Amino acid sequence: MKTCLKKMLAVVLVVAAARPCPAGAGAAEKKHKPDKAKPLTVWLMPNGPGDNVRHFLDLVQPFVDANPGIKIDAVLVPWGDALSRIEAVASGRRPAPDITQLGTTWLAAIAATGQLLDLTGRYDDKLFPPQILATTEVADDSQYAGKRFALPWLVDTRALYFNKDYCKQAGVDPEKDFATWDSFHKALRKLKKVVYQGAPVVPLGVTLSDWNVIHNLSWCVWGAGGGFVDNSKEPGIASPQTLTGIEYCVGLAREGLLSPVSEEGDHPVARMLGEGSIAATISFPLGSLPEDKLAIAPLPAGPEGRFTFLGGSVLAVFKSSERTEEAVALLRYLSSEAAQLQYSMVTGGLVAAAGEYDQLLLQLDPFRRAFAALMKYGRAYPSIAAWGEIEVVLRDGLNALWARATGPEAYDRAATQRQLQDLQGKIAGILQRRARRP
């Protein structure tokens, strides 16, 4: 496999050198002589197990070999510190790297500062599906219309993992019984009859805390026709449709069919799936799990369709970089399907490029192959500059809502509506403040 990938990457480099520069790159890119004394600095976040810096440097080594005037310095930035560091760069409070990884939900806010290089036409955007390309844009400001400020990098989406043996014991046909909200509800009731260590198995164990409360409820919100921010594409968080979606999940929890899983430890749902204490979960790709025991299905379709959260990471170039042409050349290399596939193999993430993959390699990883097939149901949050602030409000508000709605007291629909209306008011305030800024 390594030999195969090296050959693929070598072809990418040769083709990239032979083809014309994309629109906007300009003839100067061919003639520019990089400063050999100064490396390109790339900020990365932890994207998987092991030595993330080493993984990235191994990935770009063929590019470095083909461009001896370019050196690369990869710096690992913890996810918990990343946004504040990048915001400090965008505001001029700390030196900028040449290239930075960004969470897709951060892109619009950072691009709206005017500090990111416009990458429109500087890589082949036909490699990527429209819903992934949408995460590289700023959707709520006419001055940025039609512009791209990043390269899609890694994709985060959600699917339904399930225990095949438990389904067989319970008489559940995953293909048919996980198809709709109604059939899924009935299937979870059947799975609750399966016994694990002398007690009923947890039918559906899902991480519903911190940021995951948004990601892992979004499929219900969108499936009911709801949304988070009132705009042309979706109604707001206080809409009747959003209430319907949230109440579907709350109903599963109150019936004992859905149990929240603590985030403590290393991928607790993966451990619980492996040991058999839960029958199913909603999650991103979880790495090495027994293929003979587990399988993947799409999330059930709601009354308004089937959806799943689509997020991940992009790569952007700061305007302040003294080596923007070399940085763009590196991004074009990283946009190739071969490079993205190699990085996916070491990180466990999903590739963003959507062209023809090496089928042999995909067949060696059935879980990720299944996830790739489900990306067509992916939906990203609104790519607006205010989303970072809005997401914090949603995180705190939905966690509080979930704790109350699934607590020991009788369910109070009016209280849920009040909490959603409070969230909508806070979101409206954020948008109004943003609109008044010069």
Phi and psi in degrees as a GROMACS rama.xvg file:
@    title "Ramachandran Plot"
@    xaxis  label "Phi"
@    yaxis  label "Psi"
@TYPE xy
-61.3312  -41.0375  LYS-2
-62.6456  -41.7273  THR-3
-59.6833  -46.1659  CYS-4
-64.8973  -41.1359  LEU-5
-60.0867  -41.9884  LYS-6
-64.1127  -41.6731  LYS-7
-62.5605  -43.1042  MET-8
-67.0735  -37.4514  LEU-9
-62.7465  -40.9192  ALA-10
-62.8141  -41.8913  VAL-11
-56.2488  -46.1198  VAL-12
-65.1635  -41.0765  LEU-13
-65.3137  -45.1894  VAL-14
-64.3322  -41.9321  VAL-15
-61.035  -36.2365  ALA-16
-72.7863  -31.0947  ALA-17
-84.1474  -31.0164  ALA-18
-79.3836  157.176  ARG-19
-63.8012  153.836  PRO-20
-66.6062  144.375  CYS-21
-62.2199  162.984  PRO-22
-55.9526  136.11  ALA-23
94.7469  -17.569  GLY-24
-73.4283  -40.1053  ALA-25
83.365  157.35  GLY-26
-68.3987  -24.6406  ALA-27
-61.3505  -26.5466  ALA-28
-63.251  -35.0384  GLU-29
-71.2047  -33.4464  LYS-30
-91.3199  -16.8655  LYS-31
-64.1864  131.068  HIS-32
-103.073  112.582  LYS-33
-65.8245  151.97  PRO-34
-76.9555  107.942  ASP-35
-65.8196  -19.4935  LYS-36
-80.4741  -17.5614  ALA-37
-117.736  119.679  LYS-38
-78.805  158.883  PRO-39
-75.1662  127.301  LEU-40
-97.4102  127.354  THR-41
-121.973  123.788  VAL-42
-91.611  125.609  TRP-43
-120.516  151.067  LEU-44
-103.174  161.425  MET-45
-61.9545  116.432  PRO-46
-111.843  8.95822  ASN-47
168.067  -176.865  GLY-48
-72.3232  163.97  PRO-49
83.2774  -163.128  GLY-50
-84.8512  98.4735  ASP-51
-65.5122  -35.8931  ASN-52
-65.4422  -46.1087  VAL-53
-61.4467  -41.1964  ARG-54
-58.8254  -43.5852  HIS-55
-69.1179  -43.1412  PHE-56
-64.659  -36.6729  LEU-57
-63.5984  -38.745  ASP-58
-62.7597  -41.7102  LEU-59
-91.6444  -0.199711  VAL-60
-57.6749  -41.7295  GLN-61
-60.5704  -35.1634  PRO-62
-65.6668  -43.4935  PHE-63
-64.0186  -41.6365  VAL-64
-61.7733  -37.4386  ASP-65
-80.8104  -15.0191  ALA-66
-131.1  75.1432  ASN-67
-61.7529  -14.957  PRO-68
-82.3641  -3.43293  GLY-69
-112.949  125.43  ILE-70
-112.796  152.021  LYS-71
-126.641  131.049  ILE-72
-115.098  108.498  ASP-73
-94.454  130.411  ALA-74
-120.971  125.519  VAL-75
-87.6481  124.813  LEU-76
-116.23  122.622  VAL-77
-58.2907  144.321  PRO-78
-57.0042  -38.1456  TRP-79
-64.6634  -24.4289  GLY-80
-103.459  -11.9626  ASP-81
-62.0786  -49.7577  ALA-82
-63.4855  -42.9902  LEU-83
-64.6156  -37.3946  SER-84
-66.3331  -41.9467  ARG-85
-68.6381  -38.7702  ILE-86
-63.2058  -37.0099  GLU-87
-64.7009  -37.3324  ALA-88
-65.3593  -46.5304  VAL-89
-63.299  -28.3201  ALA-90
-92.3214  1.58618  SER-91
81.85  14.046  GLY-92
-89.7826  -7.9508  ARG-93
-153.073  155.798  ARG-94
-60.5816  147.899  PRO-95
-95.5235  145.022  ALA-96
-75.5842  172.42  PRO-97
-75.6982  -45.0068  ASP-98
-127.878  142.094  ILE-99
-135.147  145.121  THR-100
-78.5609  141.175  GLN-101
-132.91  139.847  LEU-102
-63.1623  143.613  GLY-103
-58.2426  -30.9981  THR-104
-77.4611  -8.91926  THR-105
-93.2224  -21.6097  TRP-106
-55.3136  -49.1416  LEU-107
-61.6828  -42.0456  ALA-108
-64.4553  -41.7746  ALA-109
-72.0224  -39.9071  ILE-110
-63.6806  -34.9894  ALA-111
-67.7713  -13.4605  ALA-112
-76.1639  -12.5098  THR-113
81.6087  10.5942  GLY-114
-97.5488  -4.84473  GLN-115
-99.2986  144.64  LEU-116
-70.6397  135.754  LEU-117
-72.4096  118.064  ASP-118
-102.812  13.293  LEU-119
-56.7686  123.766  THR-120
76.8777  4.4685  GLY-121
-99.4746  -0.49846  ARG-122
-146.628  166.659  TYR-123
-81.3025  97.4137  ASP-124
-76.2715  -6.3739  ASP-125
-70.3898  -11.9377  LYS-126
-72.2055  -13.499  LEU-127
-121.846  143.228  PHE-128
-65.5665  154.242  PRO-129
-58.1397  -39.1551  PRO-130
-68.5449  -25.2528  GLN-131
-81.8044  -39.8666  ILE-132
-61.4107  -29.9079  LEU-133
-60.36  -24.5219  ALA-134
-78.1101  -2.4966  THR-135
-101.637  5.50949  THR-136
-114.712  166.171  GLU-137
-110.068  112.873  VAL-138
-89.4992  -12.4437  ALA-139
-116.289  22.368  ASP-140
-142.325  117.579  ASP-141
-61.8936  -26.9694  SER-142
-69.1881  -15.7902  GLN-143
-106.939  6.23322  TYR-144
-57.3759  132.797  ALA-145
77.5233  5.11714  GLY-146
-105.244  148.353  LYS-147
-115.42  135.925  ARG-148
-118.073  12.6629  PHE-149
-162.343  167.923  ALA-150
-107.364  127.947  LEU-151
-57.2951  138.921  PRO-152
-125.753  -70.6124  TRP-153
-124.857  144.877  LEU-154
-108.867  135.657  VAL-155
-115.526  120.832  ASP-156
-141.211  176.214  THR-157
-123.733  145.945  ARG-158
-145.242  174.141  ALA-159
-99.8741  111.49  LEU-160
-84.41  140.562  TYR-161
-145.58  154.047  PHE-162
-85.9557  115.316  ASN-163
-65.5593  -39.1931  LYS-164
-64.874  -41.5214  ASP-165
-64.0332  -40.0414  TYR-166
-62.3034  -40.8264  CYS-167
-64.6532  -43.9323  LYS-168
-61.1055  -38.4938  GLN-169
-86.1188  -4.65831  ALA-170
72.1622  34.7967  GLY-171
-103.223  126.026  VAL-172
-96.3944  102.431  ASP-173
-54.6567  -40.8474  PRO-174
-61.7803  -38.8753  GLU-175
-92.9888  -44.1366  LYS-176
-81.3078  -14.8481  ASP-177
-99.78  12.9674  PHE-178
-76.59  -39.4842  ALA-179
-130.257  165.895  THR-180
-56.0454  -45.1279  TRP-181
-65.1594  -47.8296  ASP-182
-68.6307  -32.5767  SER-183
-66.0598  -42.4081  PHE-184
-57.2572  -46.8561  HIS-185
-65.5586  -38.0158  LYS-186
-64.8543  -40.3528  ALA-187
-63.9872  -35.843  LEU-188
-61.7735  -39.7481  ARG-189
-66.5819  -42.0307  LYS-190
-65.3173  -27.6826  LEU-191
-64.6239  -17.773  LYS-192
-81.9122  -12.2358  LYS-193
-72.1962  139.832  VAL-194
-103.712  133.739  VAL-195
-127.047  118.215  TYR-196
49.943  46.5896  GLN-197
82.0177  2.64269  GLY-198
-136.34  159.818  ALA-199
-60.0944  137.795  PRO-200
-67.4884  152.816  VAL-201
-75.4314  114.475  VAL-202
-61.3133  -45.2399  PRO-203
-139.234  110.284  LEU-204
-104.541  121.199  GLY-205
-134.239  139.281  VAL-206
-74.4914  113.176  THR-207
-130.006  60.2236  LEU-208
-144.778  163.87  SER-209
50.3881  -137.108  ASP-210
-68.2369  -26.8299  TRP-211
-67.2743  -16.0912  ASN-212
-64.5285  -30.7128  VAL-213
-76.5597  -52.3321  ILE-214
-59.8372  -41.9365  HIS-215
-90.7161  -0.00960302  ASN-216
-105.668  -13.1236  LEU-217
-61.7495  -34.4503  SER-218
-63.0143  -34.7162  TRP-219
-73.8211  -41.4507  CYS-220
-60.7124  -51.9743  VAL-221
-68.8182  -36.4024  TRP-222
-63.8512  -24.3116  GLY-223
-90.9454  -1.1028  ALA-224
89.1287  11.7863  GLY-225
-90.4415  -169.175  GLY-226
-168.491  -168.147  GLY-227
-116.898  -37.1553  PHE-228
-125.522  124.503  VAL-229
-67.1577  111.279  ASP-230
-153.428  -168.127  ASN-231
-68.5186  -20.347  SER-232
-99.0809  -20.0463  LYS-233
-157.038  151.782  GLU-234
-77.0357  170.186  PRO-235
-78.6646  177.087  GLY-236
-64.7996  -24.8773  ILE-237
-94.2668  10.2401  ALA-238
-71.2133  154.845  SER-239
-57.8519  -34.0641  PRO-240
-66.1294  -42.3917  GLN-241
-62.6322  -42.0046  THR-242
-58.5538  -43.2046  LEU-243
-59.2135  -44.7737  THR-244
-64.097  -45.9982  GLY-245
-64.9962  -39.8355  ILE-246
-67.0863  -26.2355  GLU-247
-62.0001  -47.797  TYR-248
-69.2984  -39.285  CYS-249
-60.3277  -41.0974  VAL-250
-61.6717  -40.5475  GLY-251
-62.2341  -41.7601  LEU-252
-66.2693  -43.0994  ALA-253
-69.1348  -21.7049  ARG-254
-88.4713  -1.15076  GLU-255
79.811  17.2001  GLY-256
-95.2088  -22.2931  LEU-257
-126.142  125.97  LEU-258
-123.298  129.797  SER-259
-67.656  144.393  PRO-260
-112.185  132.798  VAL-261
-65.2763  146.918  SER-262
-83.2204  -4.669  GLU-263
-63.2614  141.587  GLU-264
90.8557  -179.28  GLY-265
-92.2967  104.474  ASP-266
47.672  68.0494  HIS-267
-60.0064  -33.2215  PRO-268
-67.2149  -31.923  VAL-269
-64.1274  -44.4946  ALA-270
-61.7016  -43.7964  ARG-271
-68.1935  -37.2195  MET-272
-63.4539  -45.9099  LEU-273
-61.9141  -39.8714  GLY-274
-82.3539  -18.675  GLU-275
94.7635  12.8763  GLY-276
-80.3138  -16.5284  SER-277
-125.607  149.266  ILE-278
-89.1194  -26.6707  ALA-279
-157.535  160.997  ALA-280
-150.986  164.83  THR-281
-110.522  120.682  ILE-282
-158.405  166.027  SER-283
-76.8535  174.393  PHE-284
-56.5366  130.39  PRO-285
-103.803  5.72846  LEU-286
89.3321  -147.975  GLY-287
-76.3727  107.364  SER-288
-128.677  152.237  LEU-289
-66.3562  116.216  PRO-290
-70.1282  -24.1811  GLU-291
-75.5196  -17.2546  ASP-292
-105.348  -31.1833  LYS-293
-122.04  156.586  LEU-294
-147.134  175.687  ALA-295
-126.012  140.909  ILE-296
-134.299  159.7  ALA-297
-65.4717  154.859  PRO-298
-67.1844  146.532  LEU-299
-59.8879  146.633  PRO-300
-82.0587  133.825  ALA-301
-87.4796  -175.668  GLY-302
-61.2975  -22.6365  PRO-303
-109.69  11.7162  GLU-304
125.932  177.559  GLY-305
-103.686  129.747  ARG-306
-141.412  158.78  PHE-307
-147.59  152.414  THR-308
-61.4592  136.696  PHE-309
-128.988  115.51  LEU-310
-141.633  -143.556  GLY-311
125.018  -143.636  GLY-312
-135.333  151.609  SER-313
-127.192  167.639  VAL-314
-117.754  130.671  LEU-315
-127.952  158.525  ALA-316
-114.615  130.773  VAL-317
-78.786  139.038  PHE-318
-59.5036  -29.3205  LYS-319
-72.2596  -9.64571  SER-320
-59.1931  135.57  SER-321
-82.339  -2.71798  GLU-322
-133.478  51.103  ARG-323
-63.0414  -35.9036  THR-324
-66.2507  -42.1406  GLU-325
-66.1367  -37.5474  GLU-326
-63.3161  -43.0606  ALA-327
-64.8945  -39.3804  VAL-328
-60.6699  -40.1767  ALA-329
-64.9387  -41.4593  LEU-330
-62.0958  -39.821  LEU-331
-62.472  -38.6145  ARG-332
-62.5451  -44.4418  TYR-333
-71.3705  -14.6767  LEU-334
-80.5512  -12.2316  SER-335
-66.778  147.686  SER-336
-61.5345  -36.3413  GLU-337
-64.9144  -45.4478  ALA-338
-66.0387  -41.5244  ALA-339
-67.3785  -36.5048  GLN-340
-67.2658  -41.6586  LEU-341
-61.9827  -42.6317  GLN-342
-67.3459  -35.8402  TYR-343
-61.361  -38.0954  SER-344
-66.4617  -32.9745  MET-345
-90.5645  -22.617  VAL-346
-97.8897  -24.0855  THR-347
85.3473  -1.58083  GLY-348
-80.5661  174.482  GLY-349
-95.1495  140.485  LEU-350
-73.4073  147.752  VAL-351
-88.1277  -32.4085  ALA-352
-64.9965  140.877  ALA-353
-119.497  16.5112  ALA-354
-78.315  -157.898  GLY-355
-76.45  121.189  GLU-356
-91.7893  165.264  TYR-357
-70.51  108.199  ASP-358
-62.7236  -32.8626  GLN-359
-61.5026  -46.1162  LEU-360
-64.5356  -39.2196  LEU-361
-66.8628  -35.8233  LEU-362
-67.0097  -21.1817  GLN-363
-78.8582  -6.4456  LEU-364
-135.609  78.5514  ASP-365
-61.5289  -33.2104  PRO-366
-64.2185  -48.7584  PHE-367
-69.6608  -29.7505  ARG-368
-62.9396  -40.3902  ARG-369
-66.3814  -41.5149  ALA-370
-60.8752  -42.6631  PHE-371
-60.2583  -37.1864  ALA-372
-68.2354  -26.1989  ALA-373
-90.0518  -6.39314  LEU-374
-62.5762  -19.137  MET-375
-66.0277  -19.0694  LYS-376
-90.6825  0.0428606  TYR-377
-69.3685  143.363  GLY-378
-137.975  128.952  ARG-379
-92.0706  156.543  ALA-380
-67.2597  160.905  TYR-381
-56.2788  127.75  PRO-382
-85.5136  75.2989  SER-383
-122.281  153.503  ILE-384
-62.3205  -27.6326  ALA-385
-84.4919  -2.72933  ALA-386
-61.3989  -36.3761  TRP-387
-55.8207  -46.5406  GLY-388
-67.458  -41.2143  GLU-389
-62.9774  -40.1176  ILE-390
-63.8623  -35.6194  GLU-391
-64.4665  -42.4661  VAL-392
-61.9885  -44.3974  VAL-393
-64.4715  -42.4711  LEU-394
-57.231  -52.4076  ARG-395
-68.4059  -41.8458  ASP-396
-69.2278  -42.6388  GLY-397
-72.2447  -32.3993  LEU-398
-62.8965  -43.3748  ASN-399
-65.4261  -41.3332  ALA-400
-61.6917  -46.3305  LEU-401
-62.7331  -43.2897  TRP-402
-60.7766  -42.1312  ALA-403
-73.1936  -46.2407  ARG-404
-66.4344  -26.7089  ALA-405
-105.713  10.7725  THR-406
-74.6565  -176.295  GLY-407
-71.7113  -21.2975  PRO-408
-73.7815  162.037  GLU-409
-60.7894  144.605  ALA-410
-65.8633  134.827  TYR-411
-119.08  100.25  ASP-412
-62.8228  -38.722  ARG-413
-62.1779  -37.4606  ALA-414
-65.8961  -39.7357  ALA-415
-62.3839  -43.2234  THR-416
-61.6491  -40.3126  GLN-417
-63.7881  -40.9478  ARG-418
-64.1418  -39.9735  GLN-419
-67.8193  -38.6963  LEU-420
-65.7893  -36.3979  GLN-421
-63.1154  -42.6117  ASP-422
-62.6542  -42.5546  LEU-423
-63.5872  -37.3753  GLN-424
-64.1467  -41.5394  GLY-425
-66.0512  -40.3063  LYS-426
-64.8312  -42.313  ILE-427
-60.7086  -38.7061  ALA-428
-63.5243  -40.8068  GLY-429
-62.2611  -45.8371  ILE-430
-64.7449  -37.7431  LEU-431
-66.2862  -42.1819  GLN-432
-62.9206  -41.6136  ARG-433
-61.8379  -41.108  ARG-434
-66.5656  -26.9841  ALA-435
-83.1445  -12.1454  ARG-436
-70.1705  143.351  ARG-437
